[in-house]
Amino acid sequence: MLPLLLMKCAKQDQCLETYDFQVFSDISPKSSALSLGDTLSFSMITDNTAIFDSFGYRSVNYPNFDPMVFFLMPILSDGQIYDGFENCEFIIDAEFTASIMQVDTVGLGLFFTEIDTTVLSSKIKVEFVLNFLGKYALYVHPNLVRASDLESTDFPERCRNKNGGKTRLNVSFFINDSIVSNSEILNESENTLLDNYWLGSEGSRQLSSVYYFKVEE
């Protein structure tokens, strides 16, 4: 029995330098079909004392957690792609700071540069006023994995035993409990349009979660 016990202890003490934080968010109304002029709301709230890491299968303490999120919102209409942030409005509360910036070759993104975050919890909320007919792909992209100086983040449970303390911090967003929602509303040609939209930025697409919906008269 002794060798087995030693093996079990060594595995528990193993330093895992990669983290994949699971973050749960909500979109309302919970419908894949909305009407022109409707408002779609996105919200996130985390418990920073117990963020689940699916890579190490552990809960960790991460005060002032910020997933460094941005949004993309291409609209598919009449066989073309239109930029959602050129054709729709967004609304954020005063405790947040966000700006529109170009994202690689794909289009405009809404970047949250300051969120409501404390030692205990972090919050993001944004509303989109839907002023354009078509099918939408709302991508939620956490940019924490690309942060240039992860050591500057206050992450007390970071593994520092290997690789000079360098750590890979990834975030998986679950929107209404799914990474991909309502994909059945897209046809083959619309899927091809989105494949072309992401050409050259496939890595960013893999890191993003997406919520599909359509806006009708």
C-alpha positions as CSV (number, residue, x, y, z in Angstrom):
1,M,0.0,0.0,0.0
2,L,2.9,2.4,0.7
3,P,3.9,3.0,-2.9
4,L,0.4,3.8,-3.9
5,L,0.0,6.3,-1.1
6,L,3.2,8.0,-2.1
7,M,2.1,8.2,-5.7
8,K,-1.2,9.8,-4.7
9,C,0.5,12.4,-2.6
10,A,2.9,13.3,-5.3
11,K,0.1,13.8,-7.8
12,Q,-1.8,16.1,-5.4
13,D,1.3,18.3,-4.9
14,Q,2.1,18.6,-8.6
15,C,2.5,22.1,-9.8
16,L,0.2,22.8,-12.7
17,E,1.2,26.0,-14.5
18,T,-1.8,26.2,-16.9
19,Y,-5.2,27.4,-15.7
20,D,-8.5,27.4,-17.6
21,F,-11.0,29.4,-15.6
22,Q,-14.6,28.6,-16.2
23,V,-16.7,31.8,-16.3
24,F,-20.5,31.7,-16.5
25,S,-22.5,34.5,-18.1
26,D,-26.1,35.1,-19.1
27,I,-27.8,36.6,-22.1
28,S,-31.4,37.7,-22.0
29,P,-33.9,37.4,-23.5
30,K,-33.1,33.7,-23.9
31,S,-34.3,33.4,-27.5
32,S,-32.7,32.9,-30.8
33,A,-35.3,35.1,-32.5
34,L,-35.6,38.8,-31.6
35,S,-37.3,41.8,-33.2
36,L,-35.9,44.9,-34.7
37,G,-35.2,47.4,-32.0
38,D,-35.0,44.9,-29.2
39,T,-32.3,45.0,-26.6
40,L,-30.0,42.1,-25.9
41,S,-28.4,42.0,-22.4
42,F,-25.1,40.3,-21.5
43,S,-24.0,39.9,-17.8
44,M,-21.3,38.2,-15.9
45,I,-20.6,37.9,-12.2
46,T,-17.9,35.7,-10.7
47,D,-17.1,34.5,-7.2
48,N,-13.4,35.4,-7.0
49,T,-12.8,33.3,-3.9
50,A,-13.6,30.1,-5.8
51,I,-13.1,30.3,-9.5
52,F,-13.1,26.8,-11.0
53,D,-10.1,25.8,-13.1
54,S,-11.0,22.9,-15.4
55,F,-7.4,22.2,-16.3
56,G,-6.3,21.3,-12.8
57,Y,-9.8,20.5,-11.6
58,R,-9.5,22.9,-8.7
59,S,-11.1,26.1,-7.3
60,V,-8.7,29.0,-6.8
61,N,-8.8,32.4,-5.2
62,Y,-8.2,35.2,-7.7
63,P,-8.9,38.7,-6.2
64,N,-9.9,41.4,-8.7
65,F,-10.2,38.8,-11.5
66,D,-10.5,40.4,-14.9
67,P,-10.9,38.2,-18.0
68,M,-9.9,41.2,-20.2
69,V,-12.9,40.5,-22.4
70,F,-13.9,42.0,-25.8
71,F,-16.9,41.4,-28.0
72,L,-17.3,40.9,-31.8
73,M,-20.7,41.1,-33.4
74,P,-20.8,40.3,-37.2
75,I,-24.2,40.3,-38.8
76,L,-25.0,38.1,-41.7
77,S,-27.6,39.6,-44.1
78,D,-28.2,39.1,-47.9
79,G,-25.1,37.0,-48.3
80,Q,-22.8,39.6,-46.8
81,I,-21.3,40.3,-43.4
82,Y,-21.9,43.7,-41.7
83,D,-20.2,44.9,-38.6
84,G,-22.5,45.0,-35.6
85,F,-20.7,47.9,-34.0
86,E,-21.2,50.0,-37.0
87,N,-24.9,49.3,-37.2
88,C,-26.1,48.8,-33.6
89,E,-25.8,50.7,-30.3
90,F,-24.3,49.4,-27.0
91,I,-25.1,50.6,-23.5
92,I,-22.8,50.3,-20.4
93,D,-23.1,51.5,-16.9
94,A,-20.9,54.1,-15.3
95,E,-18.8,51.6,-13.4
96,F,-17.4,50.2,-16.6
97,T,-15.1,51.6,-19.2
98,A,-15.2,50.3,-22.8
99,S,-14.1,51.4,-26.2
100,I,-14.4,50.3,-29.9
101,M,-11.2,49.2,-31.5
102,Q,-10.1,47.3,-34.6
103,V,-9.5,43.6,-34.0
104,D,-6.9,42.1,-36.4
105,T,-8.5,41.7,-39.8
106,V,-12.0,40.7,-38.6
107,G,-13.6,44.1,-37.8
108,L,-14.5,46.2,-34.8
109,G,-14.5,44.9,-31.2
110,L,-15.9,46.3,-28.0
111,F,-13.1,46.2,-25.4
112,F,-13.8,46.4,-21.7
113,T,-10.8,48.2,-20.3
114,E,-12.2,48.6,-16.8
115,I,-14.8,46.4,-15.1
116,D,-16.5,46.3,-11.7
117,T,-14.0,44.1,-9.8
118,T,-13.2,43.5,-6.1
119,V,-11.5,40.9,-4.0
120,L,-14.7,39.0,-3.8
121,S,-16.4,39.3,-7.2
122,S,-16.1,40.7,-10.7
123,K,-19.0,42.0,-12.9
124,I,-19.5,42.9,-16.5
125,K,-22.8,44.1,-18.1
126,V,-23.6,45.4,-21.5
127,E,-26.7,45.9,-23.6
128,F,-26.9,45.8,-27.3
129,V,-29.7,47.7,-29.2
130,L,-30.4,45.6,-32.3
131,N,-31.0,48.0,-35.2
132,F,-30.2,45.8,-38.2
133,L,-32.0,42.8,-39.7
134,G,-30.1,39.6,-40.1
135,K,-28.4,36.8,-38.2
136,Y,-25.9,37.8,-35.5
137,A,-22.9,36.0,-34.1
138,L,-22.0,37.6,-30.7
139,Y,-18.5,36.4,-29.9
140,V,-17.2,36.8,-26.3
141,H,-13.4,36.7,-26.3
142,P,-11.3,36.7,-23.1
143,N,-7.9,38.2,-23.8
144,L,-6.3,37.2,-20.5
145,V,-4.2,34.5,-22.2
146,R,-2.5,37.1,-24.3
147,A,-1.7,39.5,-21.4
148,S,2.0,40.6,-21.7
149,D,2.7,40.7,-18.0
150,L,0.7,38.1,-16.1
151,E,2.9,38.5,-13.1
152,S,1.3,42.0,-12.6
153,T,-2.0,40.3,-11.8
154,D,-2.8,39.6,-8.1
155,F,-3.2,35.8,-8.3
156,P,-2.1,34.4,-5.0
157,E,-2.6,30.7,-5.9
158,R,-0.4,30.9,-9.1
159,C,1.9,28.0,-9.5
160,R,5.5,29.3,-9.3
161,N,7.6,26.2,-9.0
162,K,8.6,25.8,-12.6
163,N,9.4,27.9,-15.7
164,G,10.4,30.9,-13.7
165,G,6.9,31.5,-12.4
166,K,5.4,32.0,-15.9
167,T,1.8,30.9,-16.0
168,R,-0.7,30.4,-18.8
169,L,-4.1,31.8,-17.8
170,N,-7.0,30.9,-20.1
171,V,-10.7,31.7,-19.7
172,S,-13.6,29.6,-21.0
173,F,-16.9,31.6,-21.2
174,F,-20.1,29.7,-20.8
175,I,-23.1,31.8,-22.2
176,N,-26.3,30.4,-20.8
177,D,-24.3,27.3,-19.9
178,S,-22.9,26.7,-23.4
179,I,-19.7,27.6,-25.3
180,V,-21.7,27.7,-28.6
181,S,-25.4,28.6,-28.6
182,N,-28.0,28.3,-31.3
183,S,-25.7,27.2,-34.1
184,E,-28.7,25.4,-35.7
185,I,-30.0,28.8,-37.1
186,L,-27.1,29.0,-39.6
187,N,-27.2,27.4,-43.0
188,E,-24.2,26.1,-44.9
189,S,-23.5,29.4,-46.8
190,E,-23.7,31.4,-43.6
191,N,-21.2,29.1,-41.9
192,T,-18.9,29.6,-44.9
193,L,-19.2,33.4,-44.5
194,L,-18.1,33.2,-40.9
195,D,-15.2,30.9,-41.8
196,N,-14.0,33.6,-44.3
197,Y,-14.6,36.3,-41.6
198,W,-12.1,34.5,-39.3
199,L,-9.4,33.8,-42.0
200,G,-6.1,34.7,-40.5
201,S,-7.5,34.9,-37.0
202,E,-8.4,31.2,-36.3
203,G,-6.6,31.2,-33.0
204,S,-8.9,34.0,-31.7
205,R,-11.9,32.1,-32.9
206,Q,-10.9,29.0,-30.9
207,L,-10.7,31.1,-27.7
208,S,-14.1,32.7,-28.2
209,S,-17.5,31.7,-27.2
210,V,-20.4,32.5,-29.4
211,Y,-24.1,33.2,-29.2
212,Y,-26.1,33.1,-32.5
213,F,-29.5,34.8,-32.9
214,K,-31.5,36.5,-35.6
215,V,-33.3,39.8,-35.7
216,E,-36.5,40.0,-37.7
217,E,-39.2,42.6,-38.4
